[in-house]
Amino acid sequence: MRSASLAPCWGIADQRHQNPGKESLLSDEQQAQLWQVLQYPAPDGGLWNGRKVADWLSEITGVRISRYRGWEYLQQMTFRLRVPRAEHRYGDPIEQNEWKKNCTQNSNFCNLDTLIPI
C-alpha cells in the first residue's frame, strides 16, 4: 500500500487556473455606456469620483454598489483623479517670467528643471 505522501501531485494540485472568477458586474454594453457617460461632466457639474460613478451604476443595475467599486471602474477605464493645481493668489505672471529669464543654471537659488510651467 502506498502512503499519501507518495501519491501523484496531479490529484491535489492547485486548481486556480481553472477558476474563471466571478462574472463582471457590468455587461460590455453597460461598460460602453459608462465610458460614454464619463466623457461628460458629472450630473452635479463637478468631476467624476468613485461615489458618483457608484451612484450612477446603482441606478443602471438596480444593485447597491459601493463607492470603492465605482473608483475601481474609474481606474479600470484609465481615468484618474483630477484636481486643479493650486495657484498663488497674489502671483504676478510677468514678474515670474522675468525671474525665470534672469535665472541661471549655476545659481543655487534656481533650478530650471523644477520650475512649474504657467
C-alpha positions, 0 to 999 in steps of 0.5 A: 500500500502506498502512503499519501505522501507518495501519491501523484501531485496531479490529484491535489494540485492547485486548481486556480487556473481553472477558476474563471472568477466571478462574472463582471458586474457590468455587461460590455454594453453597460461598460460602453455606456459608462465610458460614454457617460464619463466623457461628460461632466458629472450630473452635479457639474463637478468631476467624476469620483468613485461615489458618483460613478457608484451612484450612477451604476446603482441606478443602471443595475438596480444593485447597491454598489459601493463607492470603492467599486465605482473608483475601481471602474474609474481606474479600470477605464484609465481615468484618474483623479483630477484636481486643479493645481493650486495657484498663488493668489497674489502671483504676478505672471510677468514678474515670474517670467522675468525671474525665470529669464534672469535665472541661471543654471549655476545659481543655487537659488534656481533650478530650471528643471523644477520650475512649474510651467504657467 
